[in-house]
């Protein structure tokens, strides 16, 4: 007897699609095919696409930023929003700030997630202080406990690491079996541009993109690829936004550097032109790196097509458009004192489905790969991102014909605005299951806070160090 039987739909995986039923028992998929037997709960999926629930591996949730500002979402509000958008697993950030023990940061963050998360989750560890036991003890122990992703910033005063500390973290990760992820922008270039813009009175949000020149991304991505090549330690490059960035990653991969990379919907569907209006209204679109040009968008799609870019994540970084968020430093704060980031958990999948499935760009199988299967595989979440026997029954059932136009404030997070307001998409996740439980149906979220479980990251192929690096000579020098 099955707990749930999804009947009559078209099952789509990264490998292909076919008409099939999906049988679920004990929270897992136990059969995919026809004539699967009896059940206590049938879901009619005729005319629908049955896909893995989304896996979003870049989300800032209930986290204090590098500037000391708490973002707008709790685990409850963020994961509710994720579910409404078809996402059933997230990886968010346990953010260490200087002077904090990494172990305590991760434990405290885990307690927040355990109380509020409606869906299954794992953590990246933001490392900003390698002193004392943080590097020598805490980081290796946490990696061994299944926290196998580390985040490093190369910019932002309170969280950035210098080159020597970055190399120490890479070497520690290599010894334990982890992936090191980077927000890679050159700090000096950003500081120099910001100082000159502000000194000349160009302080409005529309000048933010100028303060983060494409050269800042180009230099830092190149440097991190060199560090990965030197140490043999695998890295993930977050939110690639430029044509040159795609080319850097492609060239590094061609010469055997262990590097994977991602991009985000706001780079694929927004351009810098949208930030050029005067006044503070564009503050809701500010992010780092900033949006670029249509030529960069073409390059990003090329990178997604040929595998240079493996993941599309949301980089959900929610701040309200008021004194608690974007304008915590005043309504007339200069761009460099306005919180960076925009909400994306709920819109990521509908935007990508519209582009890739409804409009035919790369197709439904590639959609599943980029938004669910590949991120789960890279970050060692083998039970997620797949419709296969033995996988968790995390499933989104899509109505491919439903058309939705985003409103000004229609998301289910706590941000209070939708950066894609006015955009119309075709295709919508009407029914969502998490471990076999129907958690979204008829536009309502049925999940309860705290039902989500922590996912232990397992070693993945993307975490496997490359042998024979130049740094390996350390072990053989006499």
C-alpha positions as CSV (number, residue, x, y, z in Angstrom):
1,X,0.0,0.0,0.0
2,X,1.4,3.3,-1.1
3,X,1.0,6.5,1.0
4,X,0.7,8.7,-2.1
5,X,0.3,7.9,-5.8
6,X,0.8,10.7,-8.4
7,X,-1.0,9.5,-11.5
8,X,-1.1,10.5,-15.2
9,X,1.6,13.1,-15.3
10,X,4.7,13.6,-17.4
11,X,7.7,12.9,-15.1
12,X,10.7,15.1,-16.0
13,X,14.2,14.4,-14.8
14,X,17.6,15.7,-15.9
15,X,18.0,12.6,-18.0
16,X,14.7,12.7,-19.8
17,X,10.9,12.7,-19.5
18,X,8.1,10.2,-19.9
19,X,4.5,9.5,-19.0
20,X,4.6,7.7,-15.6
21,X,3.1,7.5,-12.2
22,X,5.1,8.0,-9.0
23,X,4.6,5.9,-5.9
24,X,5.5,7.2,-2.5
25,X,5.8,5.4,0.8
26,X,7.6,6.4,4.0
27,X,8.5,9.8,2.6
28,X,10.5,8.4,-0.3
29,X,9.9,7.5,-3.9
30,X,9.5,3.7,-4.1
31,X,8.3,3.3,-7.7
32,X,8.1,5.2,-11.0
33,X,6.1,3.6,-13.8
34,X,2.7,2.2,-14.5
35,X,0.3,0.1,-12.5
36,X,2.0,0.8,-9.2
37,X,-0.8,-0.5,-7.0
38,X,-3.1,0.7,-4.2
39,X,-2.8,3.9,-2.3
40,X,-4.5,5.9,0.4
41,X,-4.0,9.2,-1.4
42,X,-4.2,9.8,-5.2
43,X,-3.1,13.0,-6.9
44,X,-4.4,13.5,-10.5
45,X,-1.5,14.9,-12.5
46,X,-3.0,14.6,-16.0
47,X,-1.8,17.5,-18.2
48,X,0.9,18.3,-15.6
49,X,4.7,18.1,-15.4
50,X,5.9,16.2,-12.4
51,X,9.4,17.5,-11.5
52,X,11.8,17.3,-8.5
53,X,11.3,20.1,-6.0
54,X,13.8,22.8,-6.4
55,X,17.1,22.8,-4.6
56,X,18.2,26.4,-3.9
57,X,21.8,26.4,-2.7
58,X,22.3,30.1,-2.2
59,X,19.9,31.7,0.3
60,X,20.5,34.3,3.0
61,X,18.0,33.5,5.8
62,X,17.7,34.9,9.3
63,X,21.3,36.1,8.9
64,X,23.2,39.2,10.0
65,X,24.9,40.8,7.1
66,X,28.5,41.9,6.9
67,X,27.3,45.4,7.7
68,X,25.6,44.1,10.9
69,X,22.0,44.2,9.6
70,X,19.6,41.3,10.1
71,X,17.8,40.4,6.9
72,X,14.0,40.4,6.6
73,X,13.3,36.7,6.6
74,X,13.1,34.1,9.4
75,X,13.4,30.5,8.5
76,X,9.6,30.3,8.7
77,X,8.9,33.1,6.2
78,X,11.7,32.2,3.9
79,X,10.8,28.5,3.6
80,X,7.1,29.3,3.2
81,X,8.1,31.5,0.3
82,X,10.3,28.8,-1.1
83,X,7.5,26.2,-1.0
84,X,5.1,28.5,-2.9
85,X,7.7,28.8,-5.6
86,X,8.3,25.0,-5.8
87,X,11.5,24.8,-3.9
88,X,11.8,22.0,-1.3
89,X,15.4,22.2,-0.1
90,X,17.7,25.2,0.7
91,X,21.3,25.8,1.7
92,X,21.6,29.0,3.7
93,X,24.5,30.7,5.5
94,X,25.7,30.3,9.1
95,X,27.6,33.6,9.2
96,X,30.7,33.9,11.4
97,X,31.8,37.4,12.2
98,X,35.2,38.3,13.6
99,X,35.6,37.3,17.2
100,X,33.0,34.6,17.1
101,X,33.8,30.9,17.4
102,X,32.7,29.0,14.3
103,X,31.4,26.1,16.3
104,X,29.0,28.3,18.3
105,X,27.9,30.2,15.2
106,X,26.8,26.9,13.4
107,X,25.2,25.5,16.6
108,X,23.2,28.7,17.1
109,X,22.1,28.9,13.5
110,X,21.1,25.2,13.5
111,X,18.8,26.0,16.5
112,X,17.1,28.8,14.5
113,X,16.5,26.5,11.6
114,X,15.2,23.6,13.8
115,X,12.5,26.0,15.2
116,X,11.4,27.6,12.0
117,X,12.2,25.8,8.8
118,X,9.4,24.2,6.9
119,X,11.6,22.3,4.5
120,X,14.9,20.4,4.6
121,X,18.0,22.4,4.8
122,X,21.8,22.5,5.0
123,X,24.3,25.3,5.7
124,X,27.2,27.0,4.2
125,X,29.7,28.2,6.8
126,X,30.8,31.8,6.2
127,X,34.3,32.0,7.5
128,X,35.6,35.4,8.4
129,X,37.9,34.7,11.4
130,X,40.6,31.9,11.2
131,X,42.2,32.7,14.5
132,X,42.6,30.4,17.4
133,X,40.6,27.1,17.2
134,X,38.4,28.3,14.3
135,X,40.7,26.9,11.7
136,X,42.6,24.4,13.7
137,X,39.7,22.7,15.4
138,X,36.2,23.9,14.6
139,X,36.3,23.9,10.8
140,X,37.7,20.3,10.5
141,X,35.2,19.0,13.0
142,X,32.3,20.7,11.4
143,X,33.3,19.4,8.0
144,X,33.4,15.8,9.4
145,X,29.9,16.3,10.8
146,X,28.5,17.0,7.3
147,X,28.8,20.8,7.0
148,X,30.9,20.4,3.8
149,X,30.4,23.9,2.3
150,X,32.4,27.0,3.2
151,X,31.8,30.5,2.0
152,X,34.5,33.2,1.7
153,X,34.1,36.9,0.8
154,X,36.9,38.7,-0.9
155,X,35.2,42.0,-0.2
156,X,33.2,43.7,2.6
157,X,35.0,45.1,5.6
158,X,33.8,42.8,8.4
159,X,33.8,39.5,6.7
160,X,36.5,39.5,3.9
161,X,39.6,37.3,4.1
162,X,43.0,38.1,2.7
163,X,44.8,35.9,0.3
164,X,46.9,34.1,2.9
165,X,43.9,33.2,5.1
166,X,42.0,32.1,2.0
167,X,44.8,29.7,1.1
168,X,44.7,28.3,4.7
169,X,41.0,27.7,4.4
170,X,41.4,26.0,1.1
171,X,44.1,23.7,2.5
172,X,41.9,22.8,5.5
173,X,39.0,22.1,3.3
174,X,41.1,19.9,1.1
175,X,42.1,17.8,4.1
176,X,38.5,17.3,5.2
177,X,36.6,17.0,2.0
178,X,34.6,20.1,1.5
179,X,33.7,22.7,-1.2
180,X,34.9,26.3,-0.8
181,X,32.5,28.9,-2.3
182,X,33.3,32.5,-3.1
183,X,31.8,35.9,-3.4
184,X,34.6,37.0,-5.6
185,X,35.0,40.7,-6.2
186,X,38.2,42.8,-5.9
187,X,37.8,44.9,-2.7
188,X,40.3,47.6,-3.7
189,X,38.6,48.3,-7.0
190,X,35.2,48.7,-5.2
191,X,36.6,50.9,-2.6
192,X,38.4,53.2,-5.1
193,X,35.3,53.5,-7.3
194,X,33.0,54.1,-4.3
195,X,35.3,56.8,-2.8
196,X,35.5,58.7,-6.0
197,X,31.8,58.5,-6.7
198,X,30.8,59.7,-3.3
199,X,33.4,62.5,-3.2
200,X,31.8,63.9,-6.4
201,X,28.3,63.8,-5.0
202,X,27.1,60.8,-7.0
203,X,25.5,59.0,-4.1
204,X,22.1,57.8,-5.3
205,X,21.3,54.0,-5.7
206,X,21.6,54.4,-9.4
207,X,25.4,54.8,-9.0
208,X,25.8,51.5,-7.2
209,X,26.6,49.5,-10.4
210,X,29.4,51.9,-11.2
211,X,30.9,51.2,-7.8
212,X,31.2,47.5,-8.5
213,X,32.9,47.5,-11.9
214,X,33.1,44.3,-14.0
215,X,36.9,44.4,-13.5
216,X,36.3,43.7,-9.8
217,X,34.6,40.4,-10.7
218,X,37.1,39.6,-13.5
219,X,40.1,40.0,-11.2
220,X,38.8,38.1,-8.2
221,X,37.3,35.2,-10.2
222,X,40.7,34.8,-12.0
223,X,42.6,34.9,-8.7
224,X,40.3,32.3,-7.0
225,X,40.8,30.0,-10.0
226,X,44.5,30.4,-9.7
227,X,44.3,29.5,-6.0
228,X,42.2,26.4,-6.7
229,X,44.7,25.4,-9.4
230,X,47.6,25.9,-7.0
231,X,46.1,24.0,-4.1
232,X,44.1,21.4,-6.1
233,X,41.1,22.3,-3.8
234,X,37.7,22.5,-5.5
235,X,35.8,25.8,-5.4
236,X,32.4,27.1,-6.4
237,X,32.1,30.6,-7.8
238,X,28.9,32.3,-6.8
239,X,26.7,34.6,-8.9
240,X,28.8,35.0,-12.0
241,X,27.5,38.1,-13.8
242,X,29.8,38.9,-16.8
243,X,30.8,37.5,-20.1
244,X,34.4,37.7,-19.0
245,X,33.5,35.8,-15.9
246,X,32.0,32.9,-17.9
247,X,35.1,32.9,-20.1
248,X,37.4,32.7,-17.0
249,X,35.5,29.7,-15.6
250,X,35.4,28.0,-19.0
251,X,39.2,28.4,-19.5
252,X,40.0,27.2,-16.0
253,X,37.8,24.1,-16.4
254,X,39.5,23.4,-19.7
255,X,42.9,23.3,-18.0
256,X,41.6,21.0,-15.3
257,X,41.0,23.4,-12.4
258,X,38.4,22.0,-10.0
259,X,35.9,24.8,-10.3
260,X,32.1,24.9,-10.7
261,X,30.1,28.1,-11.0
262,X,26.5,29.5,-10.8
263,X,24.5,32.4,-11.8
264,X,21.1,33.9,-10.7
265,X,17.8,35.0,-12.2
266,X,18.5,38.7,-11.6
267,X,21.4,38.5,-14.0
268,X,19.5,36.5,-16.6
269,X,16.4,38.6,-16.5
270,X,17.5,42.1,-15.4
271,X,19.9,44.6,-16.9
272,X,21.8,47.6,-15.4
273,X,19.4,49.8,-17.3
274,X,16.7,49.1,-14.7
275,X,18.8,50.8,-12.0
276,X,19.3,54.0,-13.8
277,X,16.3,55.9,-12.5
278,X,16.9,58.8,-10.1
279,X,15.7,58.6,-6.5
280,X,15.7,55.7,-4.0
281,X,13.1,53.5,-5.7
282,X,15.8,51.4,-7.4
283,X,17.3,50.4,-4.0
284,X,15.1,47.3,-4.1
285,X,17.1,46.1,-7.1
286,X,20.6,46.7,-5.7
287,X,22.7,43.6,-5.4
288,X,26.4,42.7,-5.6
289,X,27.7,42.0,-8.2
290,X,25.2,44.3,-9.9
291,X,23.1,43.5,-13.0
292,X,25.0,43.8,-16.2
293,X,24.2,44.1,-20.0
294,X,22.3,42.1,-22.5
295,X,25.6,40.8,-24.0
296,X,26.4,39.4,-20.5
297,X,23.0,37.7,-20.4
298,X,23.7,36.0,-23.7
299,X,27.0,34.8,-22.3
300,X,25.4,33.5,-19.2
301,X,22.9,31.5,-21.2
302,X,25.7,30.1,-23.3
303,X,27.5,29.1,-20.1
304,X,24.4,27.3,-18.8
305,X,23.9,25.5,-22.1
306,X,27.5,24.1,-22.4
307,X,27.9,23.3,-18.7
308,X,30.4,26.0,-17.8
309,X,27.7,27.2,-15.3
310,X,26.2,24.3,-13.4
311,X,23.6,26.0,-11.2
312,X,21.0,28.7,-11.1
313,X,20.4,29.8,-7.5
314,X,18.4,32.7,-6.1
315,X,20.9,34.4,-3.9
316,X,17.9,35.3,-1.9
317,X,19.0,38.3,0.3
318,X,15.8,40.0,1.5
319,X,15.7,43.5,3.0
320,X,12.6,45.6,3.4
321,X,12.3,49.0,1.7
322,X,12.2,50.8,5.1
323,X,14.2,51.8,8.1
324,X,14.6,48.1,9.1
325,X,16.2,47.2,5.9
326,X,17.5,49.1,2.8
327,X,17.2,52.4,4.6
328,X,18.5,51.5,8.0
329,X,21.1,54.3,7.6
330,X,18.5,56.9,6.6
331,X,16.2,57.6,3.6
332,X,19.0,59.5,1.9
333,X,21.9,57.1,2.7
334,X,24.5,56.9,0.0
335,X,24.6,53.7,-2.1
336,X,27.4,52.2,-0.1
337,X,25.3,52.3,3.1
338,X,22.2,50.7,1.5
339,X,21.8,46.9,2.1
340,X,22.6,44.8,-1.0
341,X,20.3,42.1,-2.1
342,X,16.8,41.2,-3.3
343,X,14.3,38.4,-2.7
344,X,14.4,35.5,-5.0
345,X,13.4,32.2,-3.4
346,X,9.8,32.3,-4.7
347,X,10.4,33.6,-8.2
348,X,13.5,31.6,-9.1
349,X,11.7,28.5,-10.5
350,X,8.7,30.3,-12.2
351,X,11.1,32.6,-14.0
352,X,13.3,29.8,-15.1
353,X,10.4,27.5,-16.1
354,X,8.9,30.3,-18.2
355,X,12.2,30.8,-20.0
356,X,13.4,27.2,-20.3
357,X,10.2,25.2,-20.6
358,X,7.4,27.5,-21.8
359,X,9.6,29.5,-24.2
360,X,11.7,26.5,-25.1
361,X,15.2,27.8,-24.1
362,X,17.3,24.7,-23.3
363,X,14.2,22.6,-22.4
364,X,12.6,21.0,-19.3
365,X,15.3,18.5,-18.6
366,X,17.9,21.2,-18.4
367,X,15.6,23.2,-16.2
368,X,15.5,20.3,-13.7
369,X,19.2,19.9,-13.9
370,X,20.1,23.5,-13.2
371,X,17.6,24.1,-10.5
372,X,17.5,20.8,-8.6
373,X,19.6,17.9,-9.7
374,X,23.0,19.6,-10.2
375,X,22.9,21.7,-7.0
376,X,22.0,18.7,-5.0
377,X,24.8,16.6,-6.5
378,X,27.4,19.3,-6.1
379,X,26.7,19.9,-2.5
380,X,26.4,16.3,-1.5
381,X,22.6,16.0,-1.1
382,X,22.0,12.7,-2.8
383,X,18.4,12.2,-1.7
384,X,17.3,15.6,-3.1
385,X,16.8,16.9,-6.6
386,X,15.8,13.7,-8.3
387,X,12.7,11.6,-9.1
388,X,14.1,8.2,-8.7
389,X,13.5,5.2,-6.5
390,X,15.1,5.8,-3.1
391,X,15.1,9.6,-3.3
392,X,13.1,11.8,-1.0
393,X,9.6,12.4,-2.3
394,X,10.2,16.2,-2.8
395,X,8.1,16.9,-5.9
396,X,6.6,19.9,-7.6
397,X,3.7,19.3,-9.9
398,X,3.6,22.1,-12.5
399,X,0.6,23.4,-14.5
400,X,2.4,24.3,-17.7
401,X,-0.4,26.5,-19.0
402,X,-1.1,28.7,-16.0
403,X,-0.2,32.3,-16.5
404,X,0.8,34.5,-13.6
405,X,1.7,38.2,-13.5
406,X,3.8,39.2,-10.5
407,X,2.4,41.9,-8.3
408,X,4.0,44.6,-6.3
409,X,3.8,42.7,-3.0
410,X,2.6,39.2,-3.7
411,X,5.4,37.0,-2.4
412,X,5.1,34.9,0.8
413,X,8.3,36.1,2.4
414,X,8.7,39.1,4.7
415,X,10.4,41.5,2.3
416,X,7.3,43.5,1.3
417,X,8.0,43.9,-2.4
418,X,8.6,41.8,-5.5
419,X,11.5,42.9,-7.7
420,X,9.9,41.3,-10.7
421,X,6.5,43.1,-10.3
422,X,4.8,43.3,-13.7
423,X,6.6,40.3,-15.2
424,X,4.3,37.6,-16.5
425,X,5.3,33.9,-16.5
426,X,3.7,30.8,-18.0
427,X,3.9,27.7,-15.8
428,X,3.3,27.4,-12.1
429,X,4.0,24.8,-9.3
430,X,0.4,24.2,-8.2
431,X,1.1,21.2,-5.9
432,X,4.2,20.7,-3.9
433,X,5.3,17.7,-1.8
434,X,8.1,17.5,0.8
435,X,9.1,14.0,1.9
436,X,5.7,12.7,0.6
437,X,3.6,15.3,2.4
438,X,1.5,17.7,0.4
439,X,2.7,21.0,1.7
440,X,1.3,23.4,-1.0
441,X,-2.1,22.9,-2.7
442,X,-4.8,25.2,-3.9
443,X,-2.5,28.2,-3.3
444,X,-2.2,27.4,0.4
445,X,0.9,26.4,2.4
446,X,0.1,23.5,4.7
447,X,3.5,23.0,6.2
448,X,4.3,23.9,9.8
449,X,7.4,25.6,11.2
450,X,10.0,23.2,12.4
451,X,9.0,20.2,10.2
452,X,12.2,20.7,8.1
453,X,15.2,18.6,8.8
454,X,18.9,19.3,8.5
455,X,20.5,17.5,5.6
456,X,23.9,16.1,6.3
457,X,26.2,16.9,3.3
458,X,28.0,13.9,1.9
459,X,31.3,14.0,0.0
460,X,30.5,14.7,-3.7
461,X,32.5,14.5,-6.9
462,X,32.6,18.3,-6.9
463,X,34.5,18.2,-3.5
464,X,37.2,15.8,-4.6
465,X,40.7,17.5,-4.7
466,X,42.8,17.4,-7.8
467,X,46.0,15.5,-7.2
468,X,49.4,16.8,-8.5
469,X,48.9,20.5,-7.7
470,X,51.9,22.8,-7.1
471,X,51.0,23.0,-3.4
472,X,51.4,19.2,-3.2
473,X,55.1,19.7,-3.1
474,X,54.7,20.7,0.5
475,X,54.2,17.0,1.3
476,X,57.3,15.9,-0.6
477,X,59.8,18.6,0.0
478,X,63.0,17.6,1.8
